[in-house]
Amino acid sequence: MNGTNQSNVAIVDDDASVRQALARLLRTEGHSVQTFGCAQEFLQHPAIDDIGCLVLDVQLPDLNGLELQADLEQLARAPAVVFISGYGDIPMTVRAMRAGAVDFLTKPCDAQVLLNAVAQALLLNGAQRNRQREHEVLRGIIMGLRNKQIAAELAICEKTVKVHRAHIMEKLGVRSVAELVRMAEHAIADSGVTVTKKTSAVQRTDPHVPMQA
């Protein structure tokens, strides 16, 4: 993932004029926008992970918007969804919101209302991705990996790993990596989950010595 997803928006709508109008509006706010005419076209996109918000019509020529939303739930990093529809009803809205949609707007929707919904979706998506990334970084720390090795495994820069590590330690109220590892190991032991540390290719540092950056 390239880290730019917080401003990446995709639009899936079978009406070309709607796609163009929405894309133009969102680009004026500085968003990077990609448009798609149907669900399958979007699903074939090679970088769905980089999409932070999906503006999604309900009525589509192949899968409908609710079906696409359900498919996206299987992804590790699914975009936040803002529905737009000219044929929405209360049951449809309830179903979409229960499945995690940020908002359900009726066409034609007010420009500022849409912009606000997209902004909220991007914020929520960014927060979720940060939590997921922190879990991945913590897993690497528990396995005995150094910052550089965690960065290589997650395809992110080493500085980003350090930032996530600092956030994790602050949240948990610990002052050293050794204390963080002990806390995590105790939690894992209590849960009955087994974690295999990488000791063949990577030697674990002395738990009493701060982890090398």
Secondary structure, 3 states (H helix, E strand, C coil): CCCCHHHEEEEECCCHHHHHHHHHHHHHCCCEEEEECCHHHHHCCCCHHHCCEEEEECCCCCCCHHHHHHHHCCCCCCCEEEEEECCCCHHHHHHHHHCCCCEEEECCCCHHHHHHHHHHHHHHHHHHHHHHHHHHHHHHHHCCCCHHHHHHHHCCCHHHHHHHHHHHHHHHCCCCHHHHHHHHHHHHHHHCCCCCCCCCCCCCCCCCCCCCC
